């Protein structure tokens, strides 16, 4: 996968935000970090920095997707 310089900068910023505690995240069993919005973490009862099993990470992804889909729907309905 090839990234543009701007995308690499954005990824580096996301890493710094996770390192500093600004961006909530969970780790999988290999140590890979997954960033999620605070609302999704709270909804699923997950704390930033914790190690989560595959089922919890999938639940977080599904909750995040549902949140994004509802925001898109609200934008369409409001005409933005």
Phi, psi and omega in degrees: 000130179256132178248148173285165177301321179296318178295321178297318177299319180294319178295319178297320178296318178298320176298315179297320179296322176291319179300321184276349182092359179290323181252116177294149180203163168236160176249148171270183185294343178267352181099357178294136182262140176239118180273138178221153175296150180305323181299320180290318179300315181295316180303322182267359178069034183250141178258144181300135178093348182286156173274132183235145177286168182304320181297320179290318179298319177296318178298319177297317179297318179294318179295320178295316178299316179298320179295315179296317179298320180292324177295320177297316179298317178298321178295320178295317182293322182278353176080023180278000000 
